Amino acid sequence: MSKKSNEVGEFFSNFSKDWDTLYGEKRNIFMRVIDYILRRDIYERYELTFKSLNDDIKGSSVLDIGCGNGIYSIDAIKKGAMKVTGIDVAHEMIEICNMSAKKENINDNLEFFVSNFPVSEEMSISIGSFDYSIVMGVMDYVYDPIPFLKQLRSMTNKKTCVTFPGGKVFRYNLRKYRYKLLGRVHVMGYKSNQEVYDLMKASGFTDIKINYLNHSGGCYFVEAE
């Protein structure tokens, strides 16, 4: 892994337990209200992802990049996916994924790997391609997006759902400097639908639909084939 990938992996490994509590009403009511106000996009992009995949997910294969605590991967299996592979750069996140899968008694057709993305050629051959791919909250930390998106395209047979962080000047600078003050990793920001569209197009995607979520700092929810 590159130095930057190691930094991101270390950051999310340290943040893994707190991140896991964002889902499933694991926090107290006060913190859930705060999360809804400040992190509303996290919950909305979850709803939009499974709305986009709809019943097509049944019997399909799904690649979950930056799978975090495994919520998308595990719920994809519950919704009828035949095969799901989750990848995350943070080893502590993958440990949580495996514990959650065991707790849900999901032993078949679901696997998790600690890896950067793009993955190695060996790993790419090993895991193959997928009907659908999910990339939520990952592009915030991808400093060279074209290689990432090109491999995403090569491994996605039908559709991907991916988010890009909003880059409107005030919100982006506020987030960037807040992360800097807290000693966190650098975050990216994208200023327009056109910038996001051009990146997806240059990476080989077509039929690109972009929905800007204008809250919680703003992000672009993208569906592309």
N, C-alpha and C positions, 0 to 999 in steps of 0.2 A: 504494500500500500504506500501511497505517497505521503509526505509529511502532512499535507493538508487533510488527507483522508484520515490519518491517524488522529489528528486534532479533533475532527468531527466525531470520530468513533469514541474517543475518550470523553468528549463533552456529553454525548448522549448516553454513554455507559454510566456516567456520574449522575445523569438526570433521569435515568430509566425508571426508578421507583416512583418519582413524582409524576412522570409522564403517564405511567400506567394508571394512575388514579384519575386521569381526565375522563376516562370512559367508565360506563357501568354504574354511575352514581356512587362511586367509592369515596367521594369527598363529602364533607358536611354541607348542609343546605346553603350556608353563607358562601362557601368557596364555589359551590355550583353556580350561584348567581353571578359571582365575579367572573367565573370562567365563561359563562354565557355572554357576558358583556364584552370581555376582553379577548375571548378566544372563540367567538361565535363561528368563525370560518371553519374551525376544526370539525364542528358537528355538522355544519351545512355541507361541507365537501363529502362527508361520509354519506349523507342522504343522497346527494347528487350522483355519487359514484354508483351506488346500487340501483338508483333510478335509471341511470344510463345503461347498466348491464341488464337490468330487468330480468325476465324469465330466460333470456339467452344464456345466462350463467349456468343453467342446469345442464349437466353433462359436459361442461367445458373445462378447459385448463386455464389457470390464472397465475400470472407472475406478479408478485407484490414487492416492489422495490422500495427500500426504506421502510420495511414492514413494522418497525417500532415494536409495540407490545403484541402485535399479531392480530389486532382486532379485525382488520379487513380480511386477512387470510382465513382466520377461523370462521368468520361469518360467511365468507364465500363458500366454504365447505358446507356450512349449515343450510345455505340457500341452494345447494345442489350441485356445486362445482365438482367435477370428477377428479381433478388434480390441482393442487395449489402449492406453489413454491414461494417462500418468503426469503428475502435477502436484506440484511442490514449490516452496516459497518460497525455497529456497536455490539460487542459480545454479550454485555449485560442485557440488552434488549432481546437477543436471541434466547438467552436463558429464560427470560420471562415468557417468551413465545412458547417454548417447549413445556414450561410448567402449566401454562394456560391450556395448551392442547391436551395435556395429560389430565388436567382437572375436568375438561369438557369430554374426556374419554374419546378424543379424536386421534386414533392411532394410524389410520390408513389414509393414503392419498394426500398427506400434508407433510411438508418438510421445510426446515429452515436452515439457512446457511449464513455464517459470518463472512461477508465479502464486500469489497468495494464494488462500485459499478461505474464504468463498464467492467464486466467480469473478464477473467482470463479466457483465452481461446479454449483451453482445456475444459474449463467449467462451462463455457458456452456450449460446447459440443456435448458435454455430459448431461446438462439439464434440458437442452433442446429449445424449441420455440413453443409459444403459448397462444391460445385463442385471444386472450385479453391480458392487458397489463394495467397495473395500478401504481401510480407514483404520486403519493400525497405528501406535501411538505418537504420534499427532497431538493427541489431545484433551488431552494434558498441557499444551499450549501454546495452547489455544483458550480465551480469557477470556470469550467470550460465546457459549455453545454452541448456543443455540436457532436463530439465523440460519444457522449452519453446518449443523446437522442438518436444518433444513427444506430447504435447497438440496440437501443429500445425498439426502433423500427424493425430491425432485422429479426428480433425475437418475438414480435407481435404479429399474429396472422390476421386478426380482425380489427380490434379497436383498443386504444389506450385512453385512460383517464389520467391526466397529469395536471398538477397545479404549479403555477409560477407566482412568486411573491410580487406584490404590487410595489412600484417604485416611485410613486408620487412623492415629490421632493420633501415635503414636511414629514409625512409619515415614515418614509424610508430613512431619512436622516435621524429621526427620533429613535427608531428601532436600532439603527446602526450604532449610534453613539451610546445607547443604553447597553447594548451587548458589549461594546468596548469597555465601558465603565465597570461592567460586571465580570470582565475577563473572559467573555465567551468568544466563540469563533466568529469570523466575519460572515456577514449575510449579503446575499445578492438582492437586486431589485430590478424590475422591468417596468419601463415607463409607459408603455402603450400596448394595445391589442396588436397593432401592426408589428411591433418588435417581437412579440411572442409568436405571431403567425409566421413571420419570416423565418424564425428559427425552426419551427415545426416543418415548414415547407422545404427548407434547405436540407433537412434531415430525411426527407423522403415521404413524409406524411401527406395525405390528401383528405378532402372532406373535413376540414378543420373548423370546429365550432368553439367559440370562446365566450365564456360567461364571466363577467367581472363581478366579484363579490365585494361590495363597497362597504365593508365594515371590518373590524378587528385588524386594521392595518391595510386591508385590501389584498385580494389575490385573484389570479386568473384561473378559472376552472376550464380546462381544455379537454374536449373529446376529439379524437382524430383517428383516421383509419389509414 
